[in-house]
Amino acid sequence: MGSRGLGQLAYDKGMRILTASQADDVALESDLLRQGLLTYALVHDGLEARQADFNPQDRRITLAEWLGYGVERVPTLDAEVKRGAVQSFGRGQKSRGVVVLYSQQENAPRKTGVQQPALFDFARQHREIVLVREK
């Protein structure tokens, strides 16, 4: 989002942009999960386990709720992976480690110690987009 062109485009088009980490941080991948923490949080925890149905809990998952869930879940998932116990789908799993996926600056130190996604929401009209609806 540091790019002036991208920021202006997002504003003009009313886009939502979800980043896996802050600009001065890194995105992580677990050896056990074999994917990034944000992807795991969104797909496995959010959609498959229906944990993104949280605000409000109404047996459906909207786009805004799903993206917000990813922002909320990743720091907790990051801490669980580092402790060696990933809690998902109501059962514990052991992680074998964490791999840095991406950093804008090579060898950039992590300031927070926890991966924190960010959601930039420039949507002018928050039309409700339902991703999952349980009957």
Backbone as CSV, one residue per row, in Angstrom:
resi,resn,N_x,N_y,N_z,CA_x,CA_y,CA_z,C_x,C_y,C_z
1,MET,0.816,-1.185,0.000,0.000,0.000,0.000,0.860,1.250,0.000
2,GLY,2.164,1.090,0.053,3.047,2.234,-0.009,3.121,2.847,-1.401
3,SER,2.667,2.114,-2.399,2.674,2.621,-3.765,1.524,3.604,-3.957
4,ARG,1.856,4.792,-4.375,0.838,5.819,-4.582,-0.189,5.376,-5.622
5,GLY,0.276,4.717,-6.682,-0.615,4.255,-7.740,-1.608,3.220,-7.247
6,LEU,-1.133,2.251,-6.463,-2.012,1.213,-5.932,-3.028,1.803,-4.961
7,GLY,-2.583,2.684,-4.094,-3.478,3.330,-3.145,-4.569,4.121,-3.841
8,GLN,-4.201,4.848,-4.892,-5.184,5.637,-5.635,-6.157,4.729,-6.381
9,LEU,-5.643,3.662,-6.986,-6.498,2.709,-7.692,-7.492,2.057,-6.729
10,ALA,-7.009,1.638,-5.571,-7.882,1.008,-4.570,-8.979,1.967,-4.131
11,TYR,-8.622,3.218,-3.932,-9.609,4.221,-3.529,-10.614,4.480,-4.650
12,ASP,-10.108,4.695,-5.869,-10.981,4.996,-7.008,-11.956,3.869,-7.306
13,LYS,-11.498,2.637,-7.204,-12.321,1.477,-7.549,-13.076,0.900,-6.354
14,GLY,-12.848,1.437,-5.169,-13.545,0.930,-3.984,-13.149,-0.494,-3.643
15,MET,-11.854,-0.786,-3.730,-11.352,-2.139,-3.523,-11.120,-2.450,-2.039
16,ARG,-11.091,-3.727,-1.741,-10.647,-4.232,-0.440,-9.344,-4.970,-0.697
17,ILE,-8.314,-4.633,0.063,-7.020,-5.281,-0.089,-6.629,-5.874,1.259
18,LEU,-6.389,-7.187,1.266,-5.959,-7.892,2.470,-4.497,-8.258,2.301
19,THR,-3.651,-7.786,3.216,-2.227,-8.122,3.179,-1.930,-9.131,4.275
20,ALA,-0.987,-10.018,4.034,-0.662,-11.074,4.992,0.102,-10.560,6.198
21,SER,0.790,-9.424,6.039,1.547,-8.868,7.156,1.679,-7.361,6.955
22,GLN,2.233,-6.705,7.939,2.482,-5.275,7.852,3.652,-5.044,6.890
23,ALA,3.807,-3.839,6.398,4.833,-3.524,5.396,6.246,-3.841,5.871
24,ASP,6.517,-3.658,7.151,7.869,-3.882,7.665,8.003,-5.238,8.350
25,ASP,7.112,-6.158,8.055,7.111,-7.470,8.683,7.198,-8.548,7.611
26,VAL,7.062,-9.786,7.996,7.155,-10.908,7.072,5.893,-11.750,7.133
27,ALA,5.618,-12.467,6.046,4.545,-13.449,6.018,5.177,-14.805,6.298
28,LEU,4.496,-15.629,7.068,5.057,-16.907,7.485,4.325,-18.087,6.878
29,GLU,5.067,-19.195,6.776,4.495,-20.464,6.339,4.946,-21.537,7.307
30,SER,4.044,-22.418,7.674,4.366,-23.524,8.557,4.738,-24.739,7.724
31,ASP,5.779,-25.487,8.136,6.143,-26.725,7.448,4.994,-27.718,7.507
32,LEU,4.318,-27.803,8.629,3.204,-28.736,8.782,2.018,-28.320,7.920
33,LEU,1.673,-27.047,7.963,0.515,-26.565,7.221,0.771,-26.523,5.719
34,ARG,2.050,-26.383,5.343,2.493,-26.307,3.942,1.799,-25.192,3.168
35,GLN,1.548,-24.107,3.866,0.974,-22.915,3.259,1.135,-21.755,4.219
36,GLY,0.827,-20.583,3.742,0.926,-19.400,4.580,-0.116,-19.402,5.677
37,LEU,0.185,-18.699,6.757,-0.738,-18.645,7.884,-2.055,-17.980,7.513
38,LEU,-2.006,-16.924,6.707,-3.241,-16.256,6.315,-4.110,-17.178,5.466
39,THR,-3.516,-17.886,4.522,-4.275,-18.816,3.685,-4.921,-19.893,4.537
40,TYR,-4.164,-20.455,5.466,-4.692,-21.494,6.352,-5.844,-20.952,7.198
41,ALA,-5.653,-19.764,7.748,-6.700,-19.169,8.589,-7.974,-18.932,7.786
42,LEU,-7.840,-18.405,6.573,-9.010,-18.106,5.755,-9.715,-19.360,5.252
43,VAL,-8.956,-20.280,4.661,-9.569,-21.449,4.026,-9.953,-22.520,5.039
44,HIS,-8.985,-22.991,5.801,-9.254,-24.112,6.699,-10.096,-23.709,7.906
45,ASP,-9.628,-22.716,8.626,-10.362,-22.303,9.829,-11.615,-21.508,9.481
46,GLY,-11.465,-20.534,8.594,-12.568,-19.634,8.283,-13.718,-20.279,7.550
47,LEU,-13.425,-20.944,6.415,-14.491,-21.518,5.603,-14.808,-22.970,5.955
48,GLU,-13.791,-23.834,5.935,-14.057,-25.255,6.161,-14.566,-25.541,7.568
49,ALA,-14.002,-24.877,8.565,-14.445,-25.093,9.948,-15.543,-24.106,10.343
50,ARG,-15.896,-23.214,9.434,-16.986,-22.243,9.644,-16.731,-21.297,10.816
51,GLN,-15.452,-21.086,11.152,-15.120,-20.208,12.266,-15.241,-18.737,11.888
52,ALA,-15.309,-18.428,10.594,-15.450,-17.039,10.179,-16.870,-16.521,10.404
53,ASP,-17.778,-17.402,10.760,-19.136,-16.987,11.114,-19.094,-16.531,12.572
54,PHE,-18.641,-15.291,12.771,-18.429,-14.827,14.139,-18.944,-13.423,14.413
55,ASN,-19.300,-12.670,13.391,-19.641,-11.272,13.644,-20.758,-10.784,12.722
56,PRO,-21.998,-11.087,12.960,-22.564,-11.895,14.044,-22.569,-13.377,13.671
57,GLN,-22.757,-14.210,14.649,-22.838,-15.648,14.419,-24.272,-15.953,13.969
58,ASP,-24.435,-16.115,12.637,-25.779,-16.229,12.078,-25.898,-17.313,11.004
59,ARG,-24.998,-18.294,11.020,-25.012,-19.435,10.109,-24.726,-19.052,8.656
60,ARG,-24.022,-17.938,8.473,-23.565,-17.548,7.143,-22.283,-16.748,7.296
61,ILE,-21.483,-16.767,6.237,-20.203,-16.056,6.243,-20.221,-15.063,5.084
62,THR,-20.093,-13.786,5.426,-20.030,-12.749,4.399,-18.566,-12.454,4.078
63,LEU,-18.332,-11.788,2.957,-16.973,-11.431,2.554,-16.298,-10.575,3.625
64,ALA,-16.993,-9.560,4.131,-16.414,-8.679,5.149,-16.076,-9.459,6.417
65,GLU,-16.956,-10.361,6.800,-16.738,-11.181,7.998,-15.534,-12.104,7.803
66,TRP,-15.422,-12.700,6.621,-14.341,-13.626,6.311,-12.988,-12.923,6.329
67,LEU,-12.907,-11.764,5.666,-11.649,-11.016,5.652,-11.280,-10.548,7.054
68,GLY,-12.259,-10.073,7.811,-12.027,-9.656,9.194,-11.557,-10.807,10.061
69,TYR,-12.106,-12.004,9.815,-11.685,-13.190,10.561,-10.204,-13.482,10.320
70,GLY,-9.759,-13.374,9.064,-8.349,-13.604,8.757,-7.437,-12.664,9.531
71,VAL,-7.816,-11.393,9.610,-7.035,-10.399,10.361,-6.985,-10.770,11.840
72,GLU,-8.094,-11.230,12.373,-8.172,-11.595,13.798,-7.452,-12.907,14.105
73,ARG,-7.551,-13.885,13.213,-7.068,-15.245,13.491,-5.558,-15.403,13.347
74,VAL,-4.943,-14.745,12.379,-3.528,-14.995,12.083,-2.595,-14.769,13.280
75,PRO,-2.717,-13.679,14.052,-1.796,-13.532,15.191,-1.895,-14.694,16.182
76,THR,-3.098,-15.185,16.416,-3.295,-16.323,17.322,-2.701,-17.584,16.709
77,LEU,-2.948,-17.792,15.421,-2.405,-18.953,14.720,-0.880,-18.897,14.710
78,ASP,-0.309,-17.722,14.496,1.144,-17.525,14.518,1.707,-17.974,15.868
79,ALA,1.090,-17.527,16.936,1.550,-17.898,18.282,1.409,-19.400,18.509
80,GLU,0.316,-20.002,18.032,0.100,-21.447,18.202,1.161,-22.252,17.452
81,VAL,1.492,-21.827,16.240,2.507,-22.518,15.446,3.858,-22.418,16.146
82,LYS,4.188,-21.248,16.671,5.472,-21.068,17.355,5.563,-21.902,18.628
83,ARG,4.439,-22.102,19.304,4.410,-22.949,20.502,4.455,-24.425,20.145
84,GLY,4.153,-24.752,18.884,4.166,-26.145,18.460,2.822,-26.830,18.567
85,ALA,1.760,-26.087,18.796,0.428,-26.681,18.915,-0.566,-25.823,18.154
86,VAL,-0.852,-26.237,16.925,-1.826,-25.511,16.112,-3.205,-26.025,16.472
87,GLN,-4.064,-25.121,16.937,-5.427,-25.497,17.287,-6.332,-25.155,16.125
88,SER,-6.903,-26.167,15.514,-7.821,-25.954,14.407,-8.783,-27.116,14.339
89,PHE,-9.991,-26.855,13.964,-11.020,-27.876,13.868,-11.197,-28.601,15.191
90,GLY,-10.885,-27.945,16.313,-11.109,-28.521,17.620,-10.096,-29.561,18.048
91,ARG,-8.983,-29.711,17.320,-7.981,-30.687,17.735,-6.595,-30.072,17.596
92,GLY,-5.660,-30.527,18.383,-4.307,-29.989,18.338,-3.453,-30.749,17.341
93,GLN,-2.528,-30.063,16.736,-1.571,-30.667,15.825,-0.207,-30.098,16.158
94,LYS,0.811,-30.863,15.952,2.165,-30.393,16.207,2.760,-29.797,14.941
95,SER,3.364,-28.644,15.082,4.024,-28.001,13.961,5.508,-28.310,14.009
96,ARG,6.128,-28.433,12.843,7.561,-28.714,12.780,8.393,-27.477,12.529
97,GLY,7.773,-26.311,12.484,8.577,-25.116,12.299,7.908,-24.083,11.434
98,VAL,8.550,-22.943,11.356,8.021,-21.812,10.616,9.070,-21.363,9.613
99,VAL,8.636,-21.031,8.420,9.520,-20.580,7.349,9.080,-19.183,6.939
100,VAL,10.017,-18.268,6.748,9.689,-16.930,6.270,9.381,-17.018,4.783
101,LEU,8.213,-16.518,4.389,7.812,-16.537,2.988,8.307,-15.310,2.238
102,TYR,8.136,-14.147,2.832,8.399,-12.919,2.076,8.748,-11.792,3.028
103,SER,9.712,-11.009,2.648,10.038,-9.792,3.373,10.486,-8.760,2.355
104,GLN,9.999,-7.535,2.487,10.418,-6.494,1.552,11.899,-6.184,1.720
105,GLN,12.378,-6.267,2.943,13.790,-6.009,3.197,14.442,-7.309,3.636
106,GLU,15.482,-7.701,2.943,16.186,-8.921,3.303,16.697,-8.815,4.742
107,ASN,16.503,-9.845,5.505,16.918,-9.903,6.913,16.275,-8.807,7.764
108,ALA,15.082,-8.364,7.386,14.393,-7.334,8.175,13.955,-7.926,9.507
109,PRO,14.283,-7.273,10.608,13.854,-7.794,11.902,12.350,-7.627,12.074
110,ARG,11.723,-8.583,12.734,10.299,-8.494,12.997,10.106,-7.623,14.216
111,LYS,9.312,-6.583,14.072,9.103,-5.651,15.173,8.147,-6.197,16.222
112,THR,7.045,-6.789,15.792,6.025,-7.228,16.731,6.264,-8.618,17.266
113,GLY,6.956,-9.449,16.515,7.146,-10.826,16.923,5.956,-11.696,16.557
114,VAL,4.877,-11.108,16.066,3.682,-11.844,15.672,3.213,-11.315,14.321
115,GLN,2.909,-12.238,13.408,2.408,-11.818,12.096,1.037,-11.171,12.257
116,GLN,0.857,-9.990,11.685,-0.412,-9.259,11.780,-0.868,-8.818,10.390
117,PRO,-1.903,-9.463,9.839,-2.445,-9.014,8.557,-3.086,-7.638,8.683
118,ALA,-3.343,-7.022,7.536,-4.019,-5.725,7.513,-5.053,-5.740,6.402
119,LEU,-6.209,-5.152,6.676,-7.271,-5.036,5.695,-7.462,-3.563,5.377
120,PHE,-7.291,-3.224,4.102,-7.531,-1.867,3.629,-8.853,-1.905,2.884
121,ASP,-9.863,-1.271,3.441,-11.215,-1.365,2.903,-11.651,-0.008,2.369
122,PHE,-11.623,0.124,1.048,-12.028,1.366,0.400,-13.404,1.240,-0.244
123,ALA,-14.099,0.149,0.046,-15.430,-0.063,-0.536,-16.370,1.011,-0.017
124,ARG,-17.002,1.714,-0.929,-17.917,2.788,-0.541,-19.253,2.229,-0.078
125,GLN,-19.734,1.243,-0.789,-20.985,0.603,-0.417,-20.661,-0.797,0.060
126,HIS,-20.996,-1.087,1.281,-20.709,-2.416,1.816,-21.857,-3.350,1.494
127,ARG,-21.922,-3.674,0.194,-22.906,-4.639,-0.259,-22.562,-5.977,0.375
128,GLU,-23.534,-6.622,0.938,-23.292,-7.870,1.636,-23.105,-8.995,0.621
129,ILE,-21.920,-9.556,0.588,-21.617,-10.682,-0.292,-21.509,-11.910,0.589
130,VAL,-22.429,-12.859,0.416,-22.460,-14.072,1.231,-21.626,-15.148,0.562
131,LEU,-20.623,-15.659,1.279,-19.755,-16.719,0.763,-20.293,-18.100,1.104
132,VAL,-20.806,-18.255,2.339,-21.310,-19.541,2.822,-22.618,-19.287,3.558
133,ARG,-23.611,-20.108,3.242,-24.896,-20.009,3.958,-25.300,-21.430,4.350
134,GLU,-25.447,-21.649,5.645,-25.895,-22.963,6.133,-27.395,-22.964,6.241
135,LYS,-27.971,-24.084,5.891,-29.425,-24.209,5.972,-29.864,-24.680,7.316
